[in-house]
């Protein structure tokens, strides 16, 4: 069974529109099946704002691998140990949140690349990255992973916004996703996503991404807003989160039930089955 295949990297290079579903809360692999079966392009497995442990993330990556849906992991921090542990499970890519400056972006890229381009450690025969791929030569595996891993960062701090050229020109960065909450918070306009100041900042991110050949993305679930940002150059969207989908479905379900119960006239009854149990 293969791990990282390079298919997501090809789609990033093609500048395809990519719709991601995020796993924030679910321990069950059913959430991976849900995103796959309903037509999402890829999955983002989160470690920054969740308590998902390494074993759970490994099983989500394995199931995504088996189903053929690409997945990326958002790391909890930019330490060598965090990054190496995540990448040894062979996801298709990795996101680093809260990049503040060019130096941090450079350090992140070094941690995800093998020598001589970086400092990533090699467990070629023990971790999933090695045992699933069946490489004839270890060097072939190293070269393939360095070439095909999708490297993503988040633009969500005042520091990154102030030095977009410096951050986004770092060699090896493939994707940059705007984090609405933190970016608007850092700008002093938390949650004001229609504020002209905020819109201008995001448009500047898109323009700078295009300048440096980085695929721009944003966290966005509202279809109208998503279309707005697509028309302005965004290509990657974090468009769903498992816990939000569950809450939204539960809210709509109970609202429909309460409306039916409170109606003056009962709605048409569903056919009653005569089958025996």
Residue pairs with C-beta under 8 A, 6 or more apart in sequence:
1 65
1 66
1 132
2 65
2 132
2 133
3 65
3 89
3 90
3 91
3 128
3 129
3 132
3 133
4 90
4 91
4 92
4 129
4 144
4 145
4 148
4 149
5 70
5 92
5 148
6 144
6 147
6 148
7 70
7 92
8 42
8 70
8 72
8 92
8 93
8 150
9 92
9 93
9 147
9 148
9 149
9 150
9 174
11 18
11 41
11 70
12 18
12 150
12 174
12 175
12 215
12 236
15 215
15 235
16 41
16 235
17 230
17 235
17 236
17 237
18 41
18 42
18 217
18 235
18 236
18 237
19 40
19 41
19 42
19 237
19 239
20 40
20 41
20 42
20 43
20 44
20 72
20 236
20 237
20 238
20 239
20 240
21 34
21 35
21 40
21 42
21 43
21 44
21 239
21 240
21 241
21 242
22 43
22 44
22 45
22 46
22 238
22 240
22 241
22 242
23 31
23 32
23 43
23 44
23 45
23 46
23 52
23 60
23 241
23 242
24 46
24 49
24 50
24 52
24 241
24 242
24 243
25 50
25 241
25 242
25 243
25 246
26 242
26 243
27 52
27 56
29 59
29 60
29 63
31 60
31 242
32 43
32 60
32 63
32 64
32 67
32 69
32 71
33 63
33 67
34 242
35 43
35 69
35 240
36 64
36 67
36 68
36 69
40 69
40 239
40 240
41 69
41 70
42 69
42 70
42 71
42 72
42 92
43 60
43 64
43 69
43 70
43 71
43 72
44 71
44 72
44 73
44 74
44 95
44 238
45 52
45 57
45 60
45 61
45 71
45 72
45 73
45 74
45 91
46 52
46 73
46 74
47 57
47 73
47 74
47 75
47 76
47 82
47 86
48 74
48 75
48 76
48 97
52 60
54 85
57 73
57 86
57 89
58 89
58 128
60 71
61 71
61 73
61 89
61 90
61 91
61 128
62 89
62 128
64 70
64 71
64 91
65 71
65 90
65 132
70 92
70 93
71 91
71 92
72 91
72 92
72 93
72 94
72 95
72 150
72 152
73 86
73 89
73 91
73 93
73 94
73 95
74 94
74 95
74 96
74 97
75 82
75 83
75 86
75 94
75 95
75 96
75 97
76 82
78 96
78 104
78 107
78 108
78 111
79 111
80 111
80 119
80 121
83 94
83 108
83 111
83 112
83 120
84 111
84 120
84 121
86 94
87 94
87 112
87 120
87 129
87 145
87 149
88 123
88 127
88 128
88 129
89 127
89 128
89 129
90 127
90 128
90 129
90 132
90 133
92 149
92 150
93 149
93 150
93 151
93 152
93 174
93 175
94 112
94 149
94 150
94 151
94 152
95 152
95 153
95 154
95 175
95 177
96 108
96 152
96 153
96 154
97 154
97 156
97 179
97 182
98 154
98 156
98 157
98 179
98 182
99 105
99 108
99 153
99 154
99 155
99 156
99 157
99 159
99 160
99 167
100 157
100 159
100 160
101 159
101 160
101 163
101 166
101 167
102 163
102 166
102 167
102 169
102 170
105 153
105 167
105 170
105 173
106 170
108 151
108 153
109 118
109 151
109 170
109 171
109 172
109 173
110 117
110 118
110 119
111 118
111 119
111 120
112 118
112 120
112 149
112 151
112 172
113 119
113 120
113 146
113 172
114 120
114 122
114 142
114 145
114 146
117 146
117 172
122 138
122 142
123 129
123 130
124 130
124 135
124 138
124 141
124 142
125 131
129 141
129 145
130 138
130 141
133 141
133 144
135 141
135 144
150 174
150 175
151 172
151 173
151 174
151 175
152 173
152 174
152 175
152 176
152 177
152 217
153 167
153 173
153 175
153 176
153 177
154 176
154 177
154 178
154 179
154 182
155 161
155 164
155 167
155 176
155 177
155 178
155 179
155 183
155 205
156 178
156 179
156 180
156 181
156 182
156 183
156 186
157 182
157 183
157 186
158 186
158 187
160 167
161 183
161 186
161 187
161 201
161 204
161 205
164 204
164 205
164 208
165 208
165 211
165 212
167 176
168 176
168 208
168 209
168 211
168 212
168 214
169 212
173 212
173 214
174 214
174 215
175 214
175 215
175 216
175 217
175 236
176 205
176 209
176 214
176 215
176 216
176 217
177 216
177 217
177 218
177 219
177 236
177 238
178 202
178 205
178 216
178 217
178 218
178 219
179 219
180 193
180 218
180 219
180 220
181 190
181 191
181 219
183 198
183 201
183 202
184 190
184 191
184 192
184 193
184 195
184 198
187 197
187 198
187 201
189 195
189 197
189 198
192 198
193 225
202 218
202 229
203 232
205 216
206 216
206 232
206 233
206 234
207 233
208 214
209 215
209 216
209 233
210 216
210 233
215 235
215 236
216 233
216 234
216 235
216 236
217 234
217 235
217 236
217 237
217 238
218 229
218 234
218 236
218 237
218 238
219 237
219 238
220 226
220 229
220 234
220 237
220 238
220 239
221 239
221 240
221 241
221 244
226 237
226 239
229 237
230 237
260 266
260 267
